[in-house]
Amino acid sequence: MEKIDRLGWAAGVAAISYGHRVGVRVSDPVALKRVAACMPPGWKRAARPEVQSLYSLVVGANGGKVKRFNILYRGAERIARTHDLDSVYETLQEDLKIHVAAAAPKRVFVHAGVVGWRGKAIVLPGRSFAGKSTLVAALVRAGATYYSDEYAVLDERGRVHPYARPLVLRARRGEEAARVVMLPPRAAGKRPLPVGLVALTHYKADARWRSKELTPGQAMLALMENTVPVRHRPEAVLKTLREVVTRAPVIKGVRGEVEEAVEKLLKRGVSRRERWLQGAGGWR
């Protein structure tokens, strides 16, 4: 680490993200603007330079016959070395995201898409390529409030906080690049919501919607498979997930076309009392 400290640093930023203090120093001050864009959603500049995690970015020179590598360190560990500066920023963004998710002291991060619906959160756990973003985008188009397509950020009371990075849909067949979904004005949530429904679904072509409600024990195990800090803070994770599964139904099943899934999820995401009122006195 002493060798890295002596490389010579031109600028840096200290930030707080979900209670974790992160610093990024750069050899070229021009890089700070791109660094800021790599920070997790909701980050704030820290008043003091003391940090718990430190990243160091050496920006290689562009001119001359000999190209110098762009190098990124987390602490004393080198995590990127390439001539492609854009890929270094992508590595920084991804590593920051995962590192903060694991280290945030008072939040539990679950791989999930999240929308708000009538004062409650619908949580859609799943890893990358599970179709979370497509389903979240469809729910937002149907009137739900956007909270996240990456993580459900839970506090100790089991409430979900916004993690509203830009909603990005992966490139489909015939498309060259991923698409950023333009959300309607005020479509993103601002305040924490209690969980109203957790739905673990997977897509199957030509399938009709099928789901079953899990027991609290089954639900805990299913959520733990998608929870980031489960190895680092198991007691906090278990306590937080218990708050979720004892207050909200957790269902698991198969979904086909997104339109049917949206209809089923929004209907299930309404409380029993609201469904009773909507049915003019009869359950629906």
Kinemage of the C-alpha trace (Angstrom):
@kinemage 1
@onewidth
@group {chain A} dominant
@subgroup {mainchain}
@vectorlist {calphas} color= white
{ca met a 1} P 0.000 0.000 0.000
{ca glu a 2} L 2.909 2.368 0.682
{ca lys a 3} L 4.072 2.028 -2.928
{ca ile a 4} L 0.611 2.978 -4.172
{ca asp a 5} L 0.489 5.950 -1.791
{ca arg a 6} L 3.723 7.286 -3.330
{ca leu a 7} L 2.439 7.226 -6.925
{ca gly a 8} L 1.249 10.835 -6.723
{ca trp a 9} L -2.420 11.733 -6.613
{ca ala a 10} L -3.913 14.870 -8.134
{ca ala a 11} L -7.453 14.768 -6.733
{ca gly a 12} L -9.965 12.620 -4.923
{ca val a 13} L -13.460 12.323 -3.517
{ca ala a 14} L -14.692 10.968 -0.190
{ca ala a 15} L -18.268 9.737 -0.210
{ca ile a 16} L -20.844 8.134 2.063
{ca ser a 17} L -23.031 5.480 0.467
{ca tyr a 18} L -25.641 3.743 2.646
{ca gly a 19} L -23.509 4.451 5.728
{ca his a 20} L -20.244 3.133 4.251
{ca arg a 21} L -17.421 5.636 3.710
{ca val a 22} L -15.670 5.237 0.349
{ca gly a 23} L -12.801 7.193 -1.173
{ca val a 24} L -11.536 7.341 -4.758
{ca arg a 25} L -8.291 9.117 -5.641
{ca val a 26} L -7.118 9.773 -9.189
{ca ser a 27} L -3.883 10.709 -10.911
{ca asp a 28} L -5.751 13.058 -13.283
{ca pro a 29} L -8.351 15.474 -11.855
{ca val a 30} L -10.324 15.322 -15.119
{ca ala a 31} L -11.281 11.753 -14.169
{ca leu a 32} L -13.282 12.871 -11.107
{ca lys a 33} L -16.420 13.617 -13.137
{ca arg a 34} L -16.502 10.065 -14.481
{ca val a 35} L -15.722 8.704 -11.015
{ca ala a 36} L -18.743 10.524 -9.562
{ca ala a 37} L -20.956 8.867 -12.180
{ca cys a 38} L -19.723 5.453 -10.979
{ca met a 39} L -20.930 5.968 -7.402
{ca pro a 40} L -23.968 3.993 -6.159
{ca pro a 41} L -27.342 5.789 -6.161
{ca gly a 42} L -27.946 8.229 -3.318
{ca trp a 43} L -24.262 8.793 -2.448
{ca lys a 44} L -23.220 12.012 -0.733
{ca arg a 45} L -19.886 13.772 -0.417
{ca ala a 46} L -18.318 13.247 2.989
{ca ala a 47} L -17.260 16.253 5.042
{ca arg a 48} L -14.114 14.458 6.264
{ca pro a 49} L -11.513 12.596 4.177
{ca glu a 50} L -11.445 9.497 6.424
{ca val a 51} L -12.737 6.459 4.551
{ca gln a 52} L -13.238 2.759 5.177
{ca ser a 53} L -12.581 1.660 1.585
{ca leu a 54} L -10.106 3.341 -0.773
{ca tyr a 55} L -9.879 3.037 -4.550
{ca ser a 56} L -6.925 4.415 -6.527
{ca leu a 57} L -7.131 5.128 -10.264
{ca val a 58} L -4.003 5.714 -12.341
{ca val a 59} L -5.028 7.236 -15.668
{ca gly a 60} L -2.654 6.242 -18.454
{ca ala a 61} L -1.312 8.857 -20.868
{ca asn a 62} L -2.975 9.010 -24.296
{ca gly a 63} L -0.206 10.774 -26.224
{ca gly a 64} L 3.166 9.486 -27.349
{ca lys a 65} L 4.230 6.282 -29.016
{ca val a 66} L 4.011 4.191 -25.859
{ca lys a 67} L 0.560 3.777 -24.340
{ca arg a 68} L 0.437 3.592 -20.578
{ca phe a 69} L -2.024 1.338 -18.828
{ca asn a 70} L -4.973 2.595 -16.832
{ca ile a 71} L -4.758 0.857 -13.471
{ca leu a 72} L -7.366 0.569 -10.718
{ca tyr a 73} L -6.675 -0.567 -7.163
{ca arg a 74} L -9.005 -1.395 -4.304
{ca gly a 75} L -6.802 -0.958 -1.272
{ca ala a 76} L -3.537 -2.694 -2.220
{ca glu a 77} L -5.237 -5.080 -4.673
{ca arg a 78} L -5.079 -4.322 -8.382
{ca ile a 79} L -8.510 -5.008 -9.876
{ca ala a 80} L -8.046 -3.582 -13.396
{ca arg a 81} L -5.146 -2.950 -15.803
{ca thr a 82} L -6.013 -2.062 -19.379
{ca his a 83} L -5.588 0.519 -22.135
{ca asp a 84} L -9.381 0.861 -22.306
{ca leu a 85} L -10.297 3.578 -19.803
{ca asp a 86} L -14.048 3.047 -20.267
{ca ser a 87} L -13.727 -0.553 -19.098
{ca val a 88} L -11.857 0.656 -15.991
{ca tyr a 89} L -14.764 2.920 -15.098
{ca glu a 90} L -17.145 -0.012 -15.626
{ca thr a 91} L -15.029 -2.102 -13.259
{ca leu a 92} L -15.006 0.704 -10.691
{ca gln a 93} L -18.794 1.096 -10.871
{ca glu a 94} L -19.444 -2.624 -10.553
{ca asp a 95} L -16.944 -3.118 -7.733
{ca leu a 96} L -18.260 -0.114 -5.795
{ca lys a 97} L -21.793 -1.440 -6.135
{ca ile a 98} L -20.916 -4.889 -4.813
{ca his a 99} L -18.562 -3.601 -2.117
{ca val a 100} L -21.071 -1.122 -0.684
{ca ala a 101} L -23.812 -3.768 -0.798
{ca ala a 102} L -21.657 -6.074 1.322
{ca ala a 103} L -20.283 -3.452 3.720
{ca ala a 104} L -23.252 -1.118 4.392
{ca pro a 105} L -23.580 -1.239 8.207
{ca lys a 106} L -27.321 -0.711 8.659
{ca arg a 107} L -28.773 -2.006 5.408
{ca val a 108} L -29.264 -5.475 3.942
{ca phe a 109} L -28.978 -5.674 0.153
{ca val a 110} L -30.985 -8.339 -1.674
{ca his a 111} L -30.585 -8.892 -5.437
{ca ala a 112} L -34.057 -7.819 -6.523
{ca gly a 113} L -36.153 -5.461 -8.543
{ca val a 114} L -38.539 -3.288 -6.520
{ca val a 115} L -41.596 -1.176 -7.276
{ca gly a 116} L -44.000 0.662 -5.022
{ca trp a 117} L -47.722 -0.046 -5.287
{ca arg a 118} L -50.369 1.632 -3.136
{ca gly a 119} L -48.030 2.317 -0.238
{ca lys a 120} L -46.301 -1.091 -0.230
{ca ala a 121} L -43.259 -2.514 -1.997
{ca ile a 122} L -43.383 -5.434 -4.414
{ca val a 123} L -39.986 -7.144 -4.275
{ca leu a 124} L -38.821 -9.360 -7.159
{ca pro a 125} L -35.670 -11.265 -6.101
{ca gly a 126} L -33.341 -12.635 -8.754
{ca arg a 127} L -29.766 -12.449 -10.007
{ca ser a 128} L -28.575 -10.918 -13.279
{ca phe a 129} L -30.283 -12.174 -16.468
{ca ala a 130} L -33.350 -13.253 -14.447
{ca gly a 131} L -35.599 -10.742 -16.214
{ca lys a 132} L -36.007 -8.369 -13.245
{ca ser a 133} L -35.544 -5.195 -15.276
{ca thr a 134} L -38.088 -6.160 -17.922
{ca leu a 135} L -40.690 -6.941 -15.277
{ca val a 136} L -39.909 -3.786 -13.291
{ca ala a 137} L -40.221 -1.637 -16.428
{ca ala a 138} L -43.594 -3.220 -17.255
{ca leu a 139} L -44.855 -2.629 -13.705
{ca val a 140} L -43.784 1.033 -13.871
{ca arg a 141} L -45.603 1.439 -17.193
{ca ala a 142} L -48.691 0.005 -15.468
{ca gly a 143} L -48.546 2.739 -12.806
{ca ala a 144} L -46.184 1.369 -10.144
{ca thr a 145} L -43.421 3.534 -8.653
{ca tyr a 146} L -39.844 2.697 -9.540
{ca tyr a 147} L -37.518 1.803 -6.649
{ca ser a 148} L -34.801 -0.436 -8.100
{ca asp a 149} L -33.895 -2.959 -10.769
{ca glu a 150} L -30.747 -4.044 -8.927
{ca tyr a 151} L -31.159 -4.296 -5.136
{ca ala a 152} L -33.888 -4.258 -2.516
{ca val a 153} L -32.186 -2.190 0.203
{ca leu a 154} L -33.748 -3.201 3.524
{ca asp a 155} L -33.466 -1.510 6.908
{ca glu a 156} L -33.757 -3.306 10.260
{ca arg a 157} L -37.534 -2.851 10.221
{ca gly a 158} L -37.783 -4.656 6.885
{ca arg a 159} L -38.656 -1.522 4.910
{ca val a 160} L -37.317 -1.026 1.381
{ca his a 161} L -35.304 2.104 0.551
{ca pro a 162} L -34.820 3.491 -2.988
{ca tyr a 163} L -31.865 2.325 -5.052
{ca ala a 164} L -32.957 4.172 -8.151
{ca arg a 165} L -30.126 3.900 -10.622
{ca pro a 166} L -31.214 4.414 -14.273
{ca leu a 167} L -33.453 1.556 -15.351
{ca val a 168} L -31.541 -0.326 -18.035
{ca leu a 169} L -32.893 -3.138 -20.207
{ca arg a 170} L -30.310 -5.541 -21.589
{ca ala a 171} L -29.811 -5.698 -25.344
{ca arg a 172} L -32.286 -7.973 -27.076
{ca arg a 173} L -31.659 -10.009 -30.197
{ca gly a 174} L -31.026 -7.617 -33.059
{ca glu a 175} L -30.076 -4.717 -30.754
{ca glu a 176} L -26.482 -3.525 -30.467
{ca ala a 177} L -26.661 -2.082 -26.968
{ca ala a 178} L -28.712 -1.989 -23.791
{ca arg a 179} L -31.534 0.542 -23.545
{ca val a 180} L -32.119 3.066 -20.781
{ca val a 181} L -35.823 3.248 -19.927
{ca met a 182} L -37.101 6.818 -19.707
{ca leu a 183} L -39.349 6.952 -16.665
{ca pro a 184} L -42.359 9.267 -16.402
{ca pro a 185} L -41.941 12.373 -14.229
{ca arg a 186} L -41.971 11.566 -10.499
{ca ala a 187} L -41.990 7.828 -11.255
{ca ala a 188} L -39.154 7.097 -8.816
{ca gly a 189} L -39.864 6.507 -5.123
{ca lys a 190} L -38.331 8.738 -2.461
{ca arg a 191} L -39.349 7.253 0.901
{ca pro a 192} L -38.962 3.783 2.435
{ca leu a 193} L -41.896 1.389 2.049
{ca pro a 194} L -42.999 -1.689 3.988
{ca val a 195} L -42.921 -4.854 1.895
{ca gly a 196} L -46.344 -5.935 0.664
{ca leu a 197} L -45.307 -8.869 -1.526
{ca val a 198} L -42.187 -10.847 -2.416
{ca ala a 199} L -42.427 -12.757 -5.701
{ca leu a 200} L -39.745 -15.226 -6.779
{ca thr a 201} L -40.672 -15.967 -10.373
{ca his a 202} L -38.847 -17.230 -13.422
{ca tyr a 203} L -39.785 -16.855 -17.058
{ca lys a 204} L -40.831 -19.819 -19.171
{ca ala a 205} L -41.943 -19.411 -22.765
{ca asp a 206} L -45.662 -19.995 -23.371
{ca ala a 207} L -46.265 -20.659 -19.669
{ca arg a 208} L -49.284 -19.415 -17.751
{ca trp a 209} L -48.898 -17.802 -14.366
{ca arg a 210} L -48.503 -20.363 -11.582
{ca ser a 211} L -47.448 -19.574 -8.020
{ca lys a 212} L -47.587 -20.911 -4.501
{ca glu a 213} L -47.059 -19.192 -1.184
{ca leu a 214} L -43.966 -20.252 0.743
{ca thr a 215} L -43.773 -20.905 4.457
{ca pro a 216} L -41.689 -18.397 6.443
{ca gly a 217} L -38.844 -20.932 6.646
{ca gln a 218} L -38.894 -21.590 2.897
{ca ala a 219} L -39.102 -17.861 2.241
{ca met a 220} L -36.068 -17.140 4.447
{ca leu a 221} L -33.951 -19.698 2.606
{ca ala a 222} L -35.035 -18.395 -0.802
{ca leu a 223} L -34.234 -14.788 0.109
{ca met a 224} L -30.878 -15.688 1.650
{ca glu a 225} L -29.792 -17.114 -1.701
{ca asn a 226} L -30.140 -13.603 -3.149
{ca thr a 227} L -28.777 -11.626 -0.174
{ca val a 228} L -25.349 -9.987 -0.527
{ca pro a 229} L -23.990 -9.646 3.057
{ca val a 230} L -25.247 -13.019 4.349
{ca arg a 231} L -21.695 -14.275 4.998
{ca his a 232} L -20.425 -11.017 6.478
{ca arg a 233} L -23.334 -10.173 8.790
{ca pro a 234} L -25.497 -13.276 9.183
{ca glu a 235} L -27.243 -12.138 12.392
{ca ala a 236} L -28.321 -8.802 10.912
{ca val a 237} L -29.433 -10.516 7.700
{ca leu a 238} L -31.551 -13.101 9.521
{ca lys a 239} L -33.177 -10.450 11.702
{ca thr a 240} L -34.021 -8.225 8.730
{ca leu a 241} L -35.334 -11.012 6.506
{ca arg a 242} L -37.452 -12.312 9.385
{ca glu a 243} L -39.135 -8.894 9.534
{ca val a 244} L -39.989 -9.252 5.845
{ca val a 245} L -41.293 -12.835 5.756
{ca thr a 246} L -43.445 -12.441 8.878
{ca arg a 247} L -45.185 -9.338 7.519
{ca ala a 248} L -45.589 -10.061 3.806
{ca pro a 249} L -46.525 -13.089 1.689
{ca val a 250} L -43.676 -14.659 -0.285
{ca ile a 251} L -44.697 -16.498 -3.441
{ca lys a 252} L -42.728 -18.611 -5.898
{ca gly a 253} L -43.724 -19.650 -9.372
{ca val a 254} L -43.532 -19.532 -13.139
{ca arg a 255} L -44.505 -16.651 -15.368
{ca gly a 256} L -45.045 -16.396 -19.080
{ca glu a 257} L -45.727 -13.141 -20.877
{ca val a 258} L -44.990 -10.022 -18.889
{ca glu a 259} L -48.511 -8.579 -19.236
{ca glu a 260} L -50.091 -11.462 -17.329
{ca ala a 261} L -47.376 -11.294 -14.666
{ca val a 262} L -47.972 -7.572 -14.150
{ca glu a 263} L -51.714 -8.104 -13.711
{ca lys a 264} L -51.204 -10.919 -11.185
{ca leu a 265} L -48.512 -9.080 -9.210
{ca leu a 266} L -50.439 -5.824 -8.899
{ca lys a 267} L -53.570 -7.659 -7.839
{ca arg a 268} L -51.657 -9.754 -5.290
{ca gly a 269} L -49.773 -6.667 -4.098
{ca val a 270} L -53.007 -5.063 -2.902
{ca ser a 271} L -53.890 -5.726 0.732
{ca arg a 272} L -56.723 -8.097 1.628
{ca arg a 273} L -58.779 -5.180 2.944
{ca glu a 274} L -58.358 -3.248 -0.319
{ca arg a 275} L -59.348 -6.302 -2.371
{ca trp a 276} L -62.433 -6.671 -0.201
{ca leu a 277} L -63.363 -3.009 -0.744
{ca gln a 278} L -62.736 -3.251 -4.490
{ca gly a 279} L -65.012 -6.270 -4.627
{ca ala a 280} L -67.912 -4.275 -3.111
{ca gly a 281} L -67.989 -6.437 -0.035
{ca gly a 282} L -66.941 -9.722 -1.612
{ca trp a 283} L -63.499 -11.287 -1.782
{ca arg a 284} L -61.915 -11.476 -5.251
